[in-house]
Amino acid sequence: MKIKVVVFDLDDTLYNEIEYVKSGFKEVSNYFSNKFKLDKNLIYDYMIQDLEKNGRGKIFDNMLENFKIYSKENIKKAIFIYRTHKPNIVLPQESIEVLRYYNSLNIPLYIVTDGILLAPREKMIEWSYFHGRNPYRFILDKRTAVDIDDGLDLACARAWLDMDESVSQIDPYCIDAIK
């Protein structure tokens, strides 16, 4: 069987997602350090410790409350800075080697992310994944590209296996379509 495409997840496959998180936390801590004359290292360390202790969810809320600077505006600003910052991360050498290997075999590469599109896109541009001289692009139809994350996805995938090509016209987000 000939390989038609190789699909990679950007986050925690091609690079360690925690590096993106740390990069974003540094940008957020720099902003609030400058705005409120606080120690950026204390802000950064607080967010890292909160992440390790409590996971994601309320890190910015907790940090802003801890430093007595909580407001809805500051929450929005922290989220905006985090989501739109230019990540200070580097693609590991082994990831580069794997991508070059499949590219040398003329196998299309498809890179996906469940992360925030804007920031990884910046890195993808830098790494020339889908822009530049050698864009890697492979167009998939709904049936070929089904991503099974939940019960609805699984039901759609099972239905598509048993149906003809016209099934690709079904809206995968409509539960009634798969009954």
C-alpha positions as CSV (number, residue, x, y, z in Angstrom):
1,M,0.0,0.0,0.0
2,K,1.4,3.4,-1.1
3,I,1.4,6.1,1.6
4,K,-0.8,8.9,0.3
5,V,-0.1,11.4,3.1
6,V,1.6,11.7,6.5
7,V,-0.3,13.7,9.1
8,F,1.4,15.3,12.1
9,D,-0.1,17.1,15.0
10,L,1.8,20.3,15.7
11,D,1.3,20.4,19.4
12,D,3.2,17.8,21.5
13,T,4.2,15.9,18.4
14,L,6.4,18.2,16.3
15,Y,7.3,20.4,19.2
16,N,6.6,20.3,23.0
17,E,3.5,22.4,23.6
18,I,4.8,23.4,27.1
19,E,7.4,25.5,25.3
20,Y,4.6,27.5,23.6
21,V,2.8,27.9,27.0
22,K,6.0,29.1,28.7
23,S,6.6,31.5,25.8
24,G,3.1,32.9,26.2
25,F,3.4,33.2,30.0
26,K,6.6,35.2,29.5
27,E,4.8,37.7,27.2
28,V,2.0,38.0,29.7
29,S,4.3,38.5,32.7
30,N,6.3,41.1,30.7
31,Y,3.2,43.1,30.0
32,F,1.8,43.1,33.5
33,S,5.3,43.7,35.0
34,N,5.6,46.9,32.9
35,K,2.0,48.1,33.4
36,F,2.0,47.6,37.2
37,K,5.7,47.8,38.1
38,L,5.8,44.2,39.3
39,D,8.6,41.6,39.1
40,K,8.1,39.7,35.9
41,N,9.9,36.7,37.2
42,L,7.4,36.5,40.2
43,I,4.5,36.7,37.8
44,Y,5.9,34.1,35.4
45,D,6.8,31.7,38.3
46,Y,3.4,32.1,39.8
47,M,1.7,31.1,36.5
48,I,4.1,28.1,36.0
49,Q,3.4,26.8,39.5
50,D,-0.4,27.3,39.1
51,L,-0.3,25.4,35.8
52,E,1.6,22.5,37.5
53,K,-0.7,22.5,40.6
54,N,-4.1,23.2,39.0
55,G,-3.8,22.6,35.3
56,R,-5.2,25.0,32.7
57,G,-8.4,27.0,33.2
58,K,-8.0,29.9,35.6
59,I,-4.3,30.7,35.5
60,F,-4.7,34.3,34.4
61,D,-7.6,34.8,36.8
62,N,-5.5,33.4,39.7
63,M,-2.4,35.4,38.8
64,L,-4.2,38.7,38.6
65,E,-6.0,38.0,41.9
66,N,-2.8,37.0,43.5
67,F,-1.1,40.3,42.5
68,K,-4.2,42.4,43.3
69,I,-4.7,43.6,39.7
70,Y,-7.8,41.6,38.7
71,S,-10.2,43.1,36.3
72,K,-12.2,41.8,33.3
73,E,-10.1,44.1,31.2
74,N,-6.9,42.6,32.5
75,I,-8.2,39.1,31.9
76,K,-9.1,40.0,28.3
77,K,-5.7,41.5,27.9
78,A,-3.8,38.5,29.3
79,I,-5.8,36.1,27.0
80,F,-5.2,38.4,24.0
81,I,-1.4,38.6,24.6
82,Y,-1.1,34.9,25.2
83,R,-3.1,33.9,22.0
84,T,-1.5,36.4,19.7
85,H,2.1,36.4,20.9
86,K,4.9,35.3,18.5
87,P,6.1,32.1,20.1
88,N,9.7,31.9,21.1
89,I,10.0,28.2,20.4
90,V,12.2,26.1,18.1
91,L,11.3,23.0,16.1
92,P,13.4,20.1,17.5
93,Q,16.1,18.7,15.2
94,E,14.4,15.3,15.1
95,S,11.2,16.8,13.9
96,I,13.0,18.6,11.1
97,E,14.7,15.4,10.1
98,V,11.4,13.5,10.0
99,L,9.7,16.2,7.9
100,R,12.7,16.3,5.5
101,Y,12.7,12.5,5.2
102,Y,9.0,12.3,4.1
103,N,9.5,15.4,1.9
104,S,12.4,13.7,0.1
105,L,10.1,10.7,-0.7
106,N,7.6,13.2,-2.2
107,I,5.0,12.2,0.4
108,P,2.7,15.1,1.1
109,L,2.7,16.2,4.7
110,Y,-0.4,17.5,6.5
111,I,0.1,19.4,9.7
112,V,-2.8,19.9,12.1
113,T,-3.3,21.7,15.4
114,D,-6.0,21.9,18.0
115,G,-4.3,24.9,19.3
116,I,-4.9,28.5,18.5
117,L,-4.5,29.0,14.8
118,L,-2.8,32.4,14.9
119,A,0.2,31.6,17.0
120,P,1.1,28.2,15.5
121,R,0.6,29.7,12.0
122,E,3.5,32.1,12.8
123,K,5.8,29.2,13.6
124,M,4.5,27.3,10.5
125,I,5.4,30.3,8.4
126,E,8.8,30.4,10.0
127,W,9.4,26.7,9.5
128,S,8.0,26.9,5.9
129,Y,5.4,24.2,6.4
130,F,2.7,25.6,4.2
131,H,4.2,28.8,2.9
132,G,7.3,29.5,1.0
133,R,9.2,27.5,-1.6
134,N,8.0,24.0,-0.7
135,P,4.5,24.2,0.6
136,Y,3.1,20.9,1.9
137,R,-0.5,20.6,1.2
138,F,-2.8,17.7,0.7
139,I,-6.6,18.2,0.2
140,L,-8.7,15.6,2.0
141,D,-12.5,15.1,1.6
142,K,-14.7,14.7,4.7
143,R,-14.6,10.9,4.5
144,T,-10.8,10.6,4.3
145,A,-10.1,13.3,6.9
146,V,-12.5,12.2,9.6
147,D,-11.0,13.0,13.0
148,I,-12.6,10.8,15.7
149,D,-12.6,12.8,19.0
150,D,-16.0,11.9,20.3
151,G,-19.1,9.7,19.9
152,L,-20.6,11.7,17.1
153,D,-17.3,11.5,15.1
154,L,-17.2,7.8,15.6
155,A,-20.9,7.4,14.4
156,C,-20.1,9.5,11.3
157,A,-17.0,7.4,10.6
158,R,-19.0,4.2,10.9
159,A,-21.8,5.6,8.7
160,W,-19.3,6.7,6.0
161,L,-17.7,3.3,5.9
162,D,-21.0,1.8,4.8
163,M,-22.2,4.4,2.5
164,D,-21.4,5.7,-1.0
165,E,-19.5,8.9,-1.8
166,S,-22.6,11.0,-1.6
167,V,-22.3,10.6,2.2
168,S,-19.6,13.3,2.1
169,Q,-22.5,15.8,1.6
170,I,-23.8,15.0,5.1
171,D,-23.2,17.7,7.6
172,P,-21.0,16.0,10.2
173,Y,-22.3,18.3,13.0
174,C,-25.9,17.3,12.5
175,I,-26.9,14.3,14.6
176,D,-30.0,13.7,12.6
177,A,-27.9,13.1,9.5
178,I,-26.4,9.9,10.8
179,K,-29.6,8.3,12.2
